Amino acid sequence: MIDARVKKAVLGKIDETVSNTGEIKKIQENLGHIPVDNRDDFAFGIAIGRIYNSFHYQTRRALKRNATEAEFAEFLDILAKKAGEIRQALKQQ
C-alpha cells in the first residue's frame, strides 16, 4: 500500500496537472519541431511523466527507498482511474 504522504503528493500532482495544462502546452510548443503522430497522446505522455516523476521523487524523499512492486501497482491503478480526467483537461487547453 502506498504511504499516505506519497499518495497525497501524487493526487496533488494530478490535480495540479489537470488545473494547469498551460505548462504542458508550452512544452508542446517548444518541442513542436519534433514530429509526433498524435498531439493529444504527446500531451498525455508529458502529463503522465510529470506525475510519475512526482511518485518516484516522493517515494524516495519520504520513504528513503524506491517503491515496491505493490506500491507501483497501486500508483498505476490511481493513474488508470484518473486517466480520463487528465485526458479531458488536456483536450480543453
Secondary structure, 3 states (H helix, E strand, C coil): CCCHHHHHHHHHHHHHHHHCCHHHHHHHHHCCCCCCCCHHHHHHHHHHHHHHHHHHHHHHHHHCCCCCHHHHHHHHHHHHHHHHHHHHHHHCC
